[in-house]
Amino acid sequence: VQLQAFGGGLVQAGGSLKLSCAASGGTFSTYRVGWFRQAPGKEREIVARINRAGSTYYADSAKGRFTISRDNAGNTVSLQMNSLKSEDTAVYYCAAGSINYNYWGQGTLVTVSS
């Protein structure tokens, strides 16, 4: 499975961005998919995930602001990010796998200016 994350960019605080993760190959619809992020000088952390049935999990920092969704027919998982804050600035990665996150995208940079 190859994953490509895109949609990052520069946005003002309070704004919105939608990230997308496009998959090719494999059985993407059967995988759980997560969005992770890594800010400069910080460890990578999970932001949200969605399993094959559509159940979701959000980190506390994302609850109420971010929404993860998947389109199995289109082999994509999206992360709608609203009310962005400067602390959301990071490289965002999507990852997928049956149990472990075996497949990773290349990352897309989100910069939130205050």
Backbone as a chain_set.jsonl record, in Angstrom:
{"seq": "VQLQAFGGGLVQAGGSLKLSCAASGGTFSTYRVGWFRQAPGKEREIVARINRAGSTYYADSAKGRFTISRDNAGNTVSLQMNSLKSEDTAVYYCAAGSINYNYWGQGTLVTVSS", "coords": {"N": [[0.842, -1.188, 0.0], [0.567, 2.147, -0.88], [0.738, 5.38, 0.394], [-0.365, 8.695, 0.128], [-0.179, 11.822, 1.396], [-1.8, 14.925, 1.397], [-2.678, 18.42, 1.124], [-1.861, 20.172, 3.04], [-0.689, 23.379, 4.264], [-0.353, 26.969, 4.59], [-2.084, 28.711, 7.033], [-4.193, 31.042, 8.705], [-4.59, 31.493, 12.226], [-7.531, 30.133, 13.579], [-8.576, 29.471, 11.191], [-9.301, 26.997, 8.596], [-8.389, 23.771, 7.342], [-8.245, 21.063, 5.051], [-7.045, 17.922, 5.098], [-5.977, 15.241, 3.055], [-5.65, 11.746, 2.494], [-4.496, 9.627, 0.229], [-4.744, 6.393, -1.034], [-3.092, 3.685, -2.65], [-3.097, 0.488, -4.072], [-3.115, -2.685, -2.278], [-5.456, -3.537, 0.378], [-7.061, -1.237, 1.241], [-9.493, -0.498, 2.334], [-9.911, -2.221, 4.386], [-8.233, -1.535, 6.38], [-7.309, 0.144, 9.41], [-6.957, 3.622, 9.738], [-4.827, 6.25, 10.486], [-4.217, 9.635, 11.442], [-1.332, 11.376, 12.101], [0.895, 13.639, 13.76], [3.816, 15.668, 13.81], [5.462, 18.014, 15.516], [8.015, 20.556, 15.408], [10.798, 19.601, 17.266], [9.328, 17.995, 18.891], [7.765, 14.876, 19.862], [6.269, 12.482, 17.67], [2.753, 12.331, 17.433], [-0.485, 10.883, 17.771], [-3.33, 12.062, 16.071], [-5.921, 11.562, 15.13], [-7.98, 8.713, 14.407], [-9.459, 6.212, 12.325], [-11.39, 3.344, 12.047], [-11.99, 0.28, 10.167], [-14.692, -0.031, 10.24], [-15.606, 2.455, 10.565], [-15.57, 3.641, 13.029], [-14.35, 6.122, 15.221], [-11.536, 7.856, 16.68], [-10.253, 10.462, 18.653], [-7.572, 12.551, 19.55], [-7.265, 14.446, 22.55], [-6.587, 17.052, 21.947], [-7.665, 17.396, 19.479], [-10.353, 16.992, 19.584], [-13.618, 18.069, 18.888], [-12.76, 19.915, 17.075], [-11.49, 18.759, 14.888], [-12.266, 16.48, 12.238], [-12.352, 13.208, 11.214], [-12.687, 11.206, 8.342], [-13.693, 8.643, 6.028], [-13.496, 7.41, 2.712], [-14.106, 4.673, 1.303], [-14.57, 3.709, -1.228], [-13.25, 5.501, -2.767], [-10.757, 5.191, -1.792], [-9.658, 6.932, 0.124], [-8.836, 8.894, 2.994], [-9.838, 11.504, 4.995], [-9.024, 14.492, 6.811], [-10.601, 16.897, 8.347], [-9.89, 20.0, 9.477], [-10.681, 22.392, 11.728], [-10.926, 25.663, 13.241], [-8.203, 26.224, 13.708], [-5.134, 26.311, 15.533], [-2.105, 27.899, 16.618], [-0.534, 26.003, 17.802], [-1.144, 23.749, 16.388], [0.539, 23.581, 14.323], [2.583, 21.593, 12.391], [4.121, 18.699, 10.869], [2.019, 16.619, 9.172], [1.044, 13.271, 9.061], [-0.315, 10.468, 7.369], [-1.263, 7.153, 8.154], [-1.567, 3.615, 7.818], [-2.908, 0.337, 8.462], [-3.457, -3.126, 9.356], [-3.311, -4.03, 12.016], [-0.98, -2.96, 13.32], [0.472, 0.205, 12.367], [1.55, -0.085, 9.441], [2.026, 1.142, 7.06], [2.988, 4.229, 5.741], [2.447, 7.619, 4.849], [4.069, 10.384, 3.169], [3.952, 12.757, 4.53], [2.62, 16.008, 5.211], [2.939, 19.471, 5.42], [1.6, 21.575, 7.831], [1.06, 24.844, 8.636], [0.257, 27.139, 11.006], [-0.463, 30.388, 11.399], [-0.224, 32.921, 13.847]], "CA": [[0.0, 0.0, 0.0], [1.274, 3.429, -0.907], [-0.104, 6.458, 0.886], [0.073, 10.052, -0.193], [-0.894, 12.839, 2.155], [-1.719, 16.252, 0.801], [-3.651, 19.383, 1.619], [-1.29, 21.087, 4.008], [-0.42, 24.725, 3.792], [-0.286, 28.052, 5.564], [-3.416, 29.216, 7.343], [-4.222, 31.881, 9.901], [-5.277, 30.916, 13.376], [-8.975, 30.199, 13.443], [-8.955, 28.995, 9.871], [-9.539, 25.582, 8.373], [-7.701, 23.042, 6.28], [-8.651, 19.673, 4.914], [-6.002, 17.031, 4.644], [-6.437, 13.998, 2.457], [-4.699, 10.652, 2.392], [-4.917, 8.782, -0.88], [-4.062, 5.098, -1.008], [-3.082, 2.869, -3.854], [-2.645, -0.864, -3.791], [-3.556, -3.28, -1.029], [-6.879, -3.548, 0.719], [-7.134, -0.051, 2.094], [-10.774, -0.417, 3.027], [-9.896, -3.1, 5.556], [-7.26, -1.031, 7.345], [-7.538, 1.351, 10.176], [-6.125, 4.708, 9.226], [-4.608, 7.293, 11.471], [-3.466, 10.855, 11.16], [-0.361, 11.703, 13.129], [1.612, 14.871, 13.489], [5.064, 15.88, 14.548], [5.878, 19.404, 15.546], [9.46, 20.695, 15.602], [11.289, 19.36, 18.608], [8.392, 17.181, 19.667], [7.545, 13.529, 19.375], [5.081, 12.26, 16.856], [1.574, 12.0, 18.226], [-1.673, 10.602, 16.986], [-4.332, 13.11, 16.079], [-7.223, 10.915, 14.979], [-7.935, 7.478, 13.627], [-10.757, 5.66, 11.936], [-11.199, 1.94, 11.719], [-12.652, -0.168, 8.958], [-16.143, 0.119, 10.401], [-15.933, 3.868, 10.644], [-15.434, 4.178, 14.379], [-13.285, 7.126, 15.26], [-10.873, 8.258, 17.925], [-9.581, 11.754, 18.541], [-6.785, 13.037, 20.674], [-7.951, 15.536, 23.24], [-6.277, 18.303, 21.269], [-8.411, 17.453, 18.227], [-11.79, 16.839, 19.821], [-14.452, 19.24, 18.673], [-12.227, 20.779, 16.008], [-11.091, 17.96, 13.732], [-13.149, 15.379, 11.876], [-11.752, 12.241, 10.304], [-13.69, 10.465, 7.59], [-13.077, 7.815, 5.001], [-14.243, 7.065, 1.503], [-13.462, 3.425, 0.887], [-14.66, 3.56, -2.685], [-12.227, 6.354, -3.348], [-9.468, 4.909, -1.148], [-9.133, 8.145, 0.759], [-9.226, 9.289, 4.336], [-9.657, 12.945, 5.123], [-9.018, 15.1, 8.142], [-11.063, 18.276, 8.306], [-9.377, 20.691, 10.655], [-11.281, 23.713, 11.908], [-10.479, 26.437, 14.41], [-6.793, 25.881, 13.871], [-4.35, 27.08, 16.48], [-0.677, 27.89, 16.294], [0.044, 24.743, 18.281], [-1.421, 22.689, 15.43], [1.614, 23.594, 13.337], [3.32, 20.331, 12.42], [4.006, 17.853, 9.687], [0.953, 15.649, 9.391], [1.238, 12.022, 8.334], [-1.335, 9.441, 7.474], [-0.717, 5.816, 8.267], [-2.61, 2.594, 7.732], [-2.505, -1.03, 8.723], [-4.491, -3.975, 9.931], [-3.154, -3.925, 13.472], [0.007, -1.888, 13.439], [0.508, 1.138, 11.236], [2.669, -0.563, 8.642], [2.186, 1.955, 5.867], [3.025, 5.65, 6.081], [2.594, 8.601, 3.793], [5.284, 11.191, 3.236], [3.765, 13.93, 5.376], [2.267, 17.294, 4.618], [3.203, 20.497, 6.426], [0.555, 22.529, 8.194], [1.593, 25.969, 9.393], [-0.811, 28.031, 11.457], [0.111, 31.66, 11.841], [-1.041, 33.569, 14.885]], "C": [[0.879, 1.241, 0.0], [0.289, 4.523, -0.503], [0.491, 7.794, 0.496], [-0.804, 11.028, 0.565], [-0.731, 14.183, 1.481], [-2.797, 17.144, 1.404], [-3.108, 20.351, 2.641], [-1.048, 22.464, 3.407], [-0.336, 25.704, 4.938], [-1.686, 28.612, 5.781], [-3.332, 30.069, 8.604], [-4.945, 31.143, 11.028], [-6.775, 31.157, 13.261], [-9.482, 29.681, 12.112], [-9.097, 27.487, 9.803], [-8.658, 25.052, 7.253], [-8.285, 21.647, 6.227], [-7.499, 18.885, 4.337], [-6.627, 15.775, 4.051], [-5.3, 13.002, 2.375], [-5.229, 9.719, 1.316], [-4.082, 7.511, -0.89], [-4.134, 4.424, -2.363], [-2.516, 1.503, -3.498], [-3.2, -1.395, -2.487], [-5.053, -3.224, -0.837], [-7.139, -2.444, 1.727], [-8.401, -0.024, 2.921], [-10.806, -1.28, 4.281], [-8.98, -2.594, 6.656], [-7.84, 0.05, 8.227], [-6.538, 2.385, 9.703], [-6.023, 5.779, 10.285], [-3.92, 8.502, 10.877], [-2.588, 11.147, 12.365], [0.241, 13.057, 12.788], [2.872, 14.936, 14.326], [5.457, 17.331, 14.396], [7.376, 19.484, 15.783], [9.85, 20.486, 17.059], [10.397, 18.504, 19.474], [8.276, 15.789, 19.062], [6.284, 13.463, 18.518], [3.918, 11.829, 17.734], [0.403, 11.717, 17.3], [-2.658, 11.743, 17.151], [-5.731, 12.503, 16.036], [-7.033, 9.61, 14.226], [-9.358, 7.027, 13.34], [-10.537, 4.214, 11.552], [-12.043, 1.55, 10.519], [-14.157, 0.009, 9.029], [-16.575, 1.579, 10.488], [-15.906, 4.454, 12.034], [-14.205, 5.069, 14.457], [-12.741, 7.344, 16.664], [-10.19, 9.586, 17.655], [-8.729, 12.01, 19.779], [-7.528, 14.213, 21.295], [-7.76, 16.863, 22.508], [-7.114, 18.491, 20.002], [-9.929, 17.414, 18.418], [-12.536, 18.152, 19.637], [-13.981, 20.146, 17.561], [-11.924, 20.011, 14.729], [-12.105, 16.844, 13.498], [-12.45, 14.487, 10.87], [-12.873, 11.473, 9.616], [-12.997, 9.65, 6.514], [-14.054, 7.552, 3.872], [-13.578, 5.822, 0.948], [-13.511, 3.228, -0.62], [-13.57, 4.361, -3.367], [-10.843, 6.142, -2.763], [-8.837, 6.164, -0.554], [-9.649, 8.275, 2.188], [-8.906, 10.763, 4.479], [-9.66, 13.372, 6.576], [-9.396, 16.565, 7.96], [-10.648, 18.943, 9.596], [-9.941, 22.102, 10.69], [-10.71, 24.383, 13.146], [-9.019, 26.161, 14.722], [-6.087, 26.859, 14.795], [-2.879, 26.983, 16.088], [-0.021, 26.58, 16.729], [-0.305, 23.545, 17.391], [-0.364, 22.633, 14.327], [2.467, 22.344, 13.468], [3.319, 19.732, 11.016], [2.998, 16.763, 10.021], [1.18, 14.446, 8.471], [-0.017, 11.176, 8.434], [-0.643, 8.086, 7.471], [-1.86, 4.814, 8.272], [-2.042, 1.227, 8.037], [-3.646, -1.814, 9.327], [-4.491, -3.903, 11.443], [-2.188, -2.793, 13.783], [-0.077, -0.99, 12.213], [1.74, 0.809, 10.398], [2.987, 0.342, 7.465], [2.047, 3.426, 6.238], [3.134, 6.493, 4.826], [3.794, 9.48, 4.063], [5.143, 12.425, 4.111], [3.428, 15.172, 4.583], [2.331, 18.345, 5.719], [2.003, 21.417, 6.593], [1.196, 23.606, 9.062], [0.454, 26.909, 9.726], [-0.167, 29.286, 12.016], [-0.828, 32.339, 12.833], [-1.132, 35.063, 14.649]], "O": [[1.816, 1.356, 0.789], [-0.837, 4.582, -0.995], [1.706, 7.987, 0.536], [-2.022, 11.053, 0.393], [0.364, 14.536, 1.043], [-3.701, 16.679, 2.097], [-3.817, 21.262, 3.069], [-1.188, 22.672, 2.202], [-0.259, 25.319, 6.105], [-2.386, 28.945, 4.825], [-2.486, 29.832, 9.466], [-5.795, 30.285, 10.791], [-7.22, 32.244, 12.893], [-10.683, 29.476, 11.932], [-9.025, 26.791, 10.816], [-8.245, 25.782, 6.352], [-8.759, 21.116, 7.231], [-7.037, 19.15, 3.228], [-7.677, 15.315, 4.5], [-4.138, 13.371, 2.209], [-6.281, 9.1, 1.477], [-2.858, 7.559, -0.768], [-5.1, 4.573, -3.112], [-1.571, 1.391, -2.716], [-3.707, -0.625, -1.672], [-5.812, -2.91, -1.753], [-7.402, -2.693, 2.904], [-8.393, 0.418, 4.07], [-11.654, -1.076, 5.149], [-8.951, -3.16, 7.749], [-8.75, 0.777, 7.831], [-5.415, 2.058, 9.319], [-7.017, 6.164, 10.902], [-3.142, 8.396, 9.929], [-3.054, 11.161, 13.505], [0.109, 13.55, 11.668], [2.971, 14.34, 15.398], [5.744, 17.81, 13.299], [7.954, 18.539, 16.32], [9.3, 21.116, 17.962], [10.672, 18.308, 20.657], [8.64, 15.559, 17.908], [5.374, 14.283, 18.639], [4.091, 11.048, 18.669], [0.319, 12.248, 16.193], [-2.798, 12.313, 18.233], [-6.611, 12.885, 16.807], [-6.053, 9.427, 13.503], [-10.312, 7.409, 14.018], [-9.605, 3.894, 10.814], [-12.727, 2.387, 9.929], [-14.82, 0.178, 8.006], [-17.767, 1.888, 10.485], [-16.187, 5.639, 12.213], [-13.171, 4.801, 13.845], [-13.389, 7.058, 17.671], [-9.626, 9.811, 16.584], [-9.131, 11.714, 20.904], [-8.32, 14.884, 20.634], [-8.668, 17.692, 22.461], [-7.256, 19.61, 19.51], [-10.687, 17.763, 17.512], [-12.142, 19.196, 20.156], [-14.707, 21.047, 17.141], [-12.077, 20.536, 13.626], [-12.718, 16.334, 14.435], [-12.011, 14.941, 9.813], [-13.881, 11.134, 10.236], [-11.859, 9.931, 6.137], [-15.267, 7.484, 4.067], [-12.599, 5.91, 0.207], [-12.6, 2.649, -1.21], [-13.035, 3.963, -4.402], [-9.878, 6.798, -3.157], [-7.643, 6.416, -0.713], [-10.743, 7.825, 2.525], [-7.816, 11.208, 4.12], [-10.22, 12.705, 7.445], [-8.598, 17.369, 7.477], [-11.017, 18.498, 10.683], [-9.703, 22.902, 9.785], [-10.088, 23.737, 13.99], [-8.654, 25.897, 15.868], [-6.392, 28.051, 14.835], [-2.473, 26.102, 15.33], [0.927, 26.11, 16.101], [0.19, 22.443, 17.623], [-0.382, 21.727, 13.493], [3.011, 22.067, 14.537], [2.619, 20.194, 10.115], [3.121, 16.073, 11.034], [1.465, 14.588, 7.282], [-0.698, 11.171, 9.46], [0.415, 7.905, 6.868], [-2.978, 5.128, 8.681], [-0.844, 0.988, 7.887], [-4.658, -1.257, 9.75], [-5.535, -3.737, 12.073], [-2.543, -1.804, 14.424], [-0.616, -1.368, 11.173], [2.823, 1.351, 10.617], [4.096, 0.31, 6.933], [1.122, 3.821, 6.947], [3.82, 6.132, 3.87], [4.463, 9.328, 5.085], [6.143, 13.079, 4.404], [3.878, 15.364, 3.453], [1.831, 18.127, 6.822], [1.468, 21.959, 5.626], [1.798, 23.311, 10.094], [-0.232, 27.413, 8.836], [0.583, 29.235, 12.992], [-2.048, 32.329, 12.676], [-1.778, 35.772, 15.421]]}, "num_chains": 1, "name": "protein.A"}
